[in-house]
Amino acid sequence: MFEYDKILKSLLNPNLNKQQLAKLIGTQSTQFTSERTKLKNNYSDEDLISAYTSFYFPTNALKLEFLTEHLSEQMKAEISKTHILDIGTGPGTYVFAASELFSDALSFTGVDESKLMIEQANKLNNEYFQNPKIGFSQTLPNVDDAPRTLIFGNSINEMGMPAAFKIIKRYNPKFIICIEPGTKDVFKDLLALRKKLLLIDYKIQYPCMGQGTCPLEGIDDWCHQSIKTSLDFELESLSQVAKLDRKVMPATIHFYALNQIEDKSGKARIIRLKKNVKHAFLWDVCDENNKSVTLEVPKKLFKKKVVKQLEEISSGICVRYTIDKELENSTVRVKTIEVEGVE
Ligand SMILES: C[S@@+](CC[C@H](N)C(=O)[O-])C[C@H]1O[C@@H](n2cnc3c(N)ncnc32)[C@H](O)[C@@H]1O
């Protein structure tokens, strides 16, 4: 999506080598996952910000590209007519991603409470992206009356759901994109936000197929979305030195539109590949009635070439199917199936 060598040249500290970056990323990763009280330390000096920018920025950005691939042409066209605000932008992650994916949008503004993150984001724009429609701010900016899209990228996780909801109320956006970590705790927060948004006329467009209660409500689990990517050679090499896989990224992604709903009748969405056994795929899907079932999809329904293709897919794809047989544990064997985008 980006030119990785240009990102490395525009780090706040461009003199860190791969081993140094990998070590800093390792420290950050521990703080993100197990030492959450020390989270703010992750943004406390130029080296840590540079490490974040070398690793999490280009890989997180791919999650917006992934979501965009699952949006209708109409939704994408409408987002392109809005001001895009990225709340908790870090080094400008979803500002730069959005500026590539929705290049006609009215403006792209990244907001972050960390002064160093804003410095890093400005450096990337001044030296690499050089896009005059892009700006960054440490405080929430005023925008004109044109429609807005708000993006929260791994930031509700830090600011908390109530603070995020307050920002949503302030901007009254037409579209809301949440791209947050794939964990049970974050999922609970996003389900709470989902409930609040559905009460004030937002409609969830992705991943849910219906506007009802999530089948995971009250269950100690999350919906296991994951994104499969291929990385730039140097970035992959950094991830190997850091011993952190970014080729399969768990994530919780939700997309809302104000008062708009698209017809999804008869379709279900693959939420995750539960198992790939010799004769079948076991896919967890969610349907328009917010019912979650496991589909046992016999591989003999597809040509060999298609089976290979299907082995590569992750969550997000829509299917239409007919049932051959009801099995145990909310599982059904599929008789026929159409997989969107697959011949
Ligand atoms: C994990 S980083 C995510 C950066 C970027 N969105 C991404 O996904 O790569 C979280 C960012 O949110 C910012 N943040 C946390 N709470 C915030 C708040 N209340 N207001 C603005 N920014 C906040 C932090 O400073 C940090 O840069």
The ligand as an ORCA input file, in Angstrom:
! r2SCAN-3c Opt
* xyz 0 1
  C      -2.418      2.084     19.419
  S      -2.266      3.722     18.857
  C      -3.135      3.614     17.320
  C      -2.568      4.505     16.268
  C      -3.219      4.321     14.904
  N      -4.605      4.683     14.919
  C      -3.068      2.897     14.436
  O      -4.037      2.125     14.480
  O      -1.957      2.524     14.018
  C      -3.435      4.596     19.833
  C      -3.309      6.097     19.687
  O      -4.448      6.703     20.299
  C      -4.012      7.890     20.947
  N      -5.005      8.236     21.972
  C      -5.343      7.526     23.075
  N      -6.315      8.171     23.761
  C      -6.588      9.311     23.076
  C      -7.496     10.390     23.275
  N      -8.328     10.409     24.312
  N      -7.506     11.396     22.374
  C      -6.666     11.371     21.303
  N      -5.786     10.378     21.064
  C      -5.751      9.357     21.933
  C      -2.640      7.524     21.493
  O      -1.853      8.672     21.749
  C      -2.079      6.663     20.374
  O      -1.338      7.407     19.452
*
